[in-house]
Amino acid sequence: MKRKIILLSLFLIVAPVWSQQENVPLDHPVYIFLKEMKVKGILTDIYEDNPNLSRKEVWNFLEKIREKKDELSVTELRLLKKFSDEFDATQSNSINLIDGAGLKGLFEDKVKNTFLYKDNNANLYIEILGRAMHGQIIEPKINNSELLDIGFRLRGTLFGKLGYNMTVQKGGVWGSSGEALIFDPRLNYNFKFYENIENVSNYDFTEGYLRYNTEPAEGMDLSFQIGREKIRLGYGYGEPLVLTGNHPYIDFIRMNFHYGILNFYSLHGSTVGEFHEDRSLNYTKYFAYNKFTFSFPELFNAGIGEAVIYTGRSFDLAYLNPFAFYKFEEMSLQDRDNGVLFLDLQTKFLKNLELQGTFFLDENILSHLQELNLYSNKTAYQIGAFWYSPFGFDDLSLIVEYTKIRPYVYSHITLKDSYTAHSQLLGHRIGPNADELLIKTAYNVNEKLRLEAEYRHVRSGENIYDAFGNLVFNAGGDPLVSHRLGIDPEYIDFLDGIRFSTDLILLAVKYEPVRDFFFEMLYFYNSTKNMTDNRRNNNQHFCLKIYFDL
C-alpha cells in the first residue's frame, strides 16, 4: 500500500510536465514526418483536416511510432530520435543558453532554449526567432530583395491543462520592395508593408492564444482555444479548398473534440476585409466553421463541414452555435451571408498509398446541380494520391493531385462577403474558373537534409476588360466580382474568358546543419501563356533563407 501511495505521488508530480498544451506551428517539419508515417501505415490518424497539433499530441504520435520502430528505415529512425528529443517535455537532451550553456551552446547539436523555467505547475520557454533572406530575380529582368526579421516566442503550459503562446516578429525590406512580395507572399496582406510611410519598408506579424485541454473520460479529448495563429482547414496536398492559411491571420475561438471514431471541430473567427487607404472604409469580416469527421480505423476518414462568411454587423449569435446547420440558419437570417458546404474522404486501407478527395459547394445546395454550366452551380473538387516509398525506395514520397474550381466560386453577390481577406483568397490560390495538376516528390536524404521538386500546370479563364478598365465579359474568374443579374450570361463555360496556361516548377533544398539553425535554397520557374493572344511570359527567380529558432 505504501509503495502505491509513493508511485501515485510521483505520477501527480510528473504528470503536468508531460502535458505541453501549446500548439506546434504549421510550418514545423514534424508535420511532414507525421504525414509520411501516417501514409506508411504506422499512424492511423493525425487530424490533418484541422492540423494544429499540441506538443502533447505530437509527443503521443511519436510514442506510437516508437512502438513500431522495427518497421522504420535508418533515416526514419533518426528523424524519430530528432523529434523525440525536441518534444520530450523533460527536455533531457536540451540546453538553456541564458542559464548555463552560453554562446558556446549555439554550436552544440542539441535542442536549444534561450531560456527555460519549469516546476510542478508551470513552465515557460523563451525562444528567439530570426530570418535572413536574399531573393534574386533572373528573368524577365534582374532585380533583388533582401528581407531581415527578428522576433521572440513565449510559450508554455500551466497546470498541465492551459497552453499559452505569444509570438512577435518585426522585419524590414531592402532592395526592391515590389519584388519582396514574390519571396515572402505574406507581405501581400501585411498592413505595415502596404502603409509604407516610414523610411524603410517594414512589416510585422504577431500570434497569441490560450488553449485549454481536458480529458473528461478515457479516450476522450476536448480543447478550447482563443487567440490567433496560422490555421489550415480541410484536406489538400497542395492547398485545401476550404482554408489554406495563406491569408491574413484569423482571430478565433475554437473547440476540438475527439472521441472514438468521431472528430468534431468548431471555429468562429474574425479577419479583415479588402484594404483601403481611407481607413474609414476598412471593415471586419467574420468566418464560422463546423465539421464532423468520422475516422474508421484502417479504412477511411469521411467528413462533412460547412462555413459562413458574414459582415456588416458584430458577431452573430446564430453562428456561435456549434450544433446548427449554418445554411438553414443563414436563410432564416434573410439570406445576407455567404455559406459553403463541403464533403471529404481520405483512405487508410492501403499501406504506403493514400487517396483523398474534397467536394466543395458554394451556396447553392440542391437546385439545378445537373446543369453544371449554370452560373449558380459554384462547385469545386479536388482528388489526389500520396505514395510513400514508391517501388520500394525508402524515404521517398510522390504526390499527384488535381483541383478544379468552377466560375464564380468564392465570389458573392455582396462584395464584402466574398471568400477573401485583404483581397487574398481564403480558399485555394488558383481561384475560380481554373484547374491545376500538381505533381510533387520529396526525398529525405537523412535527418538533416531534404530535397523537394514540384510541378504545377494551371489553366485559368479570366475576365475581359476594355482599355478603360470597364468589365466587358464576366467569365467568373475573379472572386471579388460576382455574377451580375441581367447583365452577365446565365450559363458560363469552364475556362471561358481570356485563357491562360501556366507551368510552374519549384526545386528546394532544406538543410539543418546544426540543431535549430536552418538553411533553404529555392528555385522557381514560371511560364505563362496567354492562349487568346498567343503571348508568353517567363519568370525565374531563386532565394536563399537562413533562419533559426532558439
N, C-alpha and C positions, 0 to 999 in steps of 0.2 A: 504494500500500500504506500509506504514511504517513497519507494522508487517511482511509482506512478505519479505522485504529487510533484516530485522533483522534475520528472520529464515534462509534466504539464506546465510547470512554471517556466522551464526553458523554452517551451513552444510559445507561450504567451509573450515572452521577451523577444524572441527572434522573429515571430510571425510578421509584425509590421514591417521589418526590414525587407522582407521578401515580397512586398506588395507595392511596387512602384506604379502609381496610378497615372502619372503624366504620359501623354501620348508621344509616339515616335514620329518626327516629321516625315512627310510623304516622300521626300527625296532621299531618305536614308537607304543605303544599299541593302539593308537586311530584308527589305520588302522583295527585292529581286530573288534573294536566296530562298525565302519562304515560298515564293511563287514557283520556283523550279522544283522545290521539294514537294509541293502540292501536285504538280503535274506528274512528277515521278511516282506518286502514289504513297509517299512517306507520310504526308499530312492529308487529312480528308477535307478540311475547310479552313480558310484563313480570312473569311468575311471580306472578300475583295470588292463586293458591291458597296461597301462602306468601310474603306480600308484603314482609317486612322486607328491603329492599334496602340494600346497602352504598353508600357515597358513590361508590365506583368504578363500581358497576353503574349508578347513576343518571347519572353522567357519560357512560358509554358509550351509554346510551339517548339522552341529549341530543345526542351526536355523530351518532347515526343520524338523529335528527330534523333536524339541521342539513343533512344530505345531501339532504333533500327540502324545504328551506325555501321553494322556489318554490311549493309546494302549500299553504303556511300563510297564514292571514288576518293582518291587521295586528296584532290582539291576540295571536294565537298567536306571531307573531314577537317581540313584546315580552315575552311570557311566557318564550319560549326564551332571550332575552337576559338576563332577570332571573335565571332559574335557572342559566344557564351561568356568570354572574358568581359565584354562590354556590358552585357545585360545582366550579369551576375550582381544582384543587389548587395552582396557582401563586399564587392569591389576588391576582391583578394588579389587581383592582378592589375591594380591601377596605382597611379602615383598622384600626389597632391602637390602641384607646382608651387603654390604660395607657402604651404605649411609642410616643408620637408625637402622636396626634390630640387626646387630652384630651377634655374635656366638649364642646367645640365640634363634635367629630366625631359626637356623637349626632344632630345635625340634618342631617348630610350624607346624601344618597341613595346610599349605598354599603353594601356588606356590612360589618358591624361585628363585630369580635372584641374582647372585653375584654382578652385577652392572647393572643399567638400567638408560639410559638417553633418553628423548624424548621431542620434541617440535612439532610445527605445520608442520614442513617439513621433519623431520628425527627422527629416533630413533636408539639406539644401545643397544644390550643386550650382556653382557659378562657372559658366563657360564663356570663353572669349571666341568670337567669330570674326573671321577676316577673309577677304577675297580680293584678288587682283586679276584683271582680265585684259588681254590685248586682242582686239578684233581687227582683222585686215581684209579689206575688200580687194579682190583681184580683178573682177570683171563686173560691170562694164567699164568702170574707171577705178583707178587705185585710190583708196582712201582708208582711214583707220580711226579707231576709237579706243580709248583706254578707260576702264572703269575700276574704281578702287573703293571698297567699303569696309567698315569695321563695325562691330556690334557686340552684344553680350546676350546671354540667356541665363535667366534664373529659373530653376525648376526644382521640384522635389515632391514629397508626399508627407502628409500629416496623418498620424494615427493609422497608417496602412489603408486609409479609405479615400482621402481627399488629395488629388493630384493638382499641382499648380504649375503654371508656366508663364513667364514674361520674356519676350524676345524683342530686341530693338536693333535695327541696322540703319546706318547712315552712310551714304556714299556720294561720290562725285564723278563727273564725266569730263574727260579731256579729249581733245581732237574733235572729230565730227559728232555733234550731238544727234544729228539726224540718223547717222549710221548706227549709233548706240542702240536704237530700237531693234535692230536686227540681232544684235548679240545678246541683249537682255530684253526679251519681249515683255517682261513685267513693267518696263517703263511706259508701255502703251497706255497703262491705266494708273500711272503714279501722278498725283496732283502736284507735288512739288516740282517734278520734272516738267509738266505741262505749264505750270505757272511761270517758271523761268524768269524770275525777277531779280535774281542775285548774280553776282559777277562770275560764278562758276555754276554750270549746270549740275544740279544735285537731286537726290532722291532719298526717300526714307521708307522703311517698312516696319511694322510692328505687329506682334501677335501677343495674345494673352488670354488665359482662361482658367477656370476652376472646373475640375472633373471629380465627381463623387461616384464611387463604385461600391456596390454591396452584393453579397451572395446570400439571399434570404433562404435558399434551400440548396441541397446538394445538386450540383449540375446546373443551377440557375444563376445567371449573371445579369445584373441590372445596373446601368450607369446613367448619370445625368451630367450634362456639361453646359456651361455658359461662357461665352467669350468669342474669340476669333482665332482661327488658324486656317491654313490651306486645307480645303476638303475636296474630296472627289467622290462622286456617287454614280453607281452603275458599273457594268462590265465594259471592257474595251481594251484591246491590246495596244492600239494607238492612242485613241481618246474615246471615252464613253459618249453616248448621245445625250445623257442626262445632265451631268455636271462634271466639267473637266478639271477644275481648279486653276485653269489658266485665265483668270479674270480677277477683278478686284476681290479682296477678301470679303467674306460674308460674316457678319456678327450674328451669332445664333444662340439659341437654346436647343439642346438635343437630348434625345433619350434613345438608348440602345438596350435591347432585351434579347437574351439568348437562353433558350431552354429546350432541351430535346432537339427535335427537328426544326423548331421554329426560331427564326431570327426576325426581329421587328425593329424598324428604325423610324424615328420621327424627328423632324427638324423644322424650326421656324426661325427665319433669319431676315436680316435687312442688309442692303448694299446700296450702291449709288446708281443714279440714272445717267443719262448722257451728259457729257461735260459742256458747260457754257462758261465763257469768260465773265459774263454777268452772273454773279453768284446767286442773285435772287431767282434765277431760272433753274438752278440745280435742285434736285429733289431726291427723296429716299424711295427705294424700291424694295418690296418685301417678297420673300421666297419661302413657301411652305412645302413640306415634303413628307410623305409617308410611304413605307414599303414593308410588305411581308415577303419573306423568303423562306421556303421550305427546303431543308437540307436533308436529303436521303442518303445515308452512308453508302459509299461505294456505288452509287447510282448517278444522281444529278442534284443540282440546285435549281429550283423553279421559283420565280418571283413575280409579284405584281406590285406596281408602285404608281404613285400619282404626285403631281406637283402643281402649284398655283403661283402665279406672279400677279401682284396687285400693287397699285399706287393710289395716290390722291387722298389718302386718309391715314390715320395711325394704324397700328396693328389691329387686325380684326379677330375678335374672339372666336369666330367660327373656324378660322384656320389654326387656332391654337389647340383645337380639339384633335388629339391623335387618333381617335376612333370615330372617324366620319368619312364619308365618301365626298371628296372635295368637289367633284364635278357637279353633283346634285346640290351641294351647298352653294356653289358659285351661281347656279341658276336661281336658287331661292334668294340670292342677294342681287337679283336683277341683271345677271349676266354682264357684269362690269369687268371681269378679270380674265386672265389667260390661264387656262387649265390644260394639263397634258396627262396622258396615261401611257404606261409602258409595261411590257412583259419581257422577261428574260429567262434564259436557260443556260446552264453550264454543266457539262458532263463530268463524271468521276469514275466511270466504269472501265475506261481504257487506260492501262498503265502507260505512262510516258506520252500519252496523247490526250489532249483536252479540246473539246469543241464547245463553242458558246455562241449565243445569238441574242439580239435585242430587237424588239419591235416597238417603235415609238409613234404615238398618235397624238398629234397636236390639236386639241379642242374637239373636232368632230368625232363622235364615238360610234354612232350607229348608222346614220343615213348615208346612202349613196357610196358605200365603200366599194361597190363593184365598178363604179366609174372612176378609175384610177387617175384619169386626166382632168377630173373636175377640180377647180381651184381650191375648193374647200376640203379636199382629201389630202390634208397635210400630214403625210406619213413618212417615216424613215425606218430603215432596218440596217442591221449590222450582223454579219456572220464571220466567224474566224476559227482558226485552229492553232494550237500551240503544241509543237512536237519537241519533246526534250530527249536528248541522247539519240538523235536520228541515226538510223543504220548502225547503232551500237557505239557511236562516238560519244564518250563521256564528256560532260561539262559543256556541251554544245546545245544550243536551242534554235529552233526555226519557227517563225510565226508567219501566218498568212491571214489577211483579214480584208473583207470587202464591206464598204459602207455606202449606202445610197440614201440621199435626202431629197425628197420631192420639193417642187416650188412652194414657196410661202411658208415652209416650216420655220419655226422660231419667230415669225413675224406676228403682229396682232393689229387688229383694226385701230386700236389705241396705241400710238407710238410708245407711250410711256410704259406700256405693259408688254413690250417685246421681250424676247428671251435673251436679254443682253444686260450688261452693266458697263457703264462708261464706254458704250458702243462696242464692247467686246462680247463675243458670244459666250453664254454660259454653257452651251452645248458644243458639239463637235466643230472644230475650227474650219472645216471646208464650207460650212454654211449651207443654205438652201439651194436647190436646183444644181446639185453637184453629186458626184460619186468619187470614190477613192479605192484603189487597190494598194494594200500595204504588204510588203514582204520585208521581214526583219530577221537577222540572225545575230547571235552573240556567242562568245566563247570565253569561258573563264580559264585563262592560261594557268593561273594559280590564285591564291587568296589575295594577292596584291594587284594583279593585272587582269583587266577585262577588255576585250575587243568587241566592237559592235559595228554592224553595217545595216543600212536601212534604205529601201527604195519605195517611193510612193508615186503612183500615177493618178493624177487628179483631172477629172473633166468637170467643167462648170459652164453654166449659161448665165450671163449677166445682163442686167437691164440696159436698155438703149437710151442714150441721151443725145440731144442736139448740141450744137456749138455753144448755145447759151445756157446749158445745164438743165434744160427742161426735159422731163421724162417723156420719151416718145413711145416706148414699148416696155411694159412691166412684165418681165419674164419670171417674177417671183424669186429673183436671185439675191435680194438684199433683205436681211432680217429687220431692217429699220423702215422698209417700205412695204406696206400691206396691200392686199388686193383692194382696188377702188371700185365699188359697186357702180354700175352704169358706165364705167369708163374702160376698165380692163376686161379682156375676154373671159367668159365663164369657164372655158376649157383651155388648158395650157399643157403643151407637150414637155416632157422631161428634156432638159438641156436646150430649151428654146432660148432665143435671145442671141447675144454675141457669144459664140462658142470659144472656149479656151481649153487647151490641153497642156498640162504641166507635168514635168518629170522632176522629181527631187531625189537626190542622193545624199546620204549622211554617213560619214565614216567617223568613228570615235575610238580614242584610246584613253582608258581611265586607269590611273596608276596611283597607288598609295605607297610611296617609298618608305615612309616611317609612319607608324600608327598616328592617325588623326591629322596627317598632312596629305593633301590630295592634289593630283595633277591631271588635267584633262586637255586633250588636243582634239579639236573637232574640225572637220572639213565639210562644207556644204556646196552642193551644185544644184542650181535651179534653172530649168529651161522651160519657158512658157511660150506657147504658140497660139496666136490669135487665128483660129481656124476660119473665121469670117473674112478677115483681111489678108490672111496668109503672111503674117509677120511674126517673127520670133525674137524673144529677148532672153539672153543668157545672163545668169548671175553666179558668181563664185566668191566664196569667202571662207576664211578659217579663223578660229580663235583659240587662244591658249588661256587656260584658267589655272590658277594656283589658289587654293583655299585651305583653311584649317578650322577645326572645331576642337578647342582645348578646354 
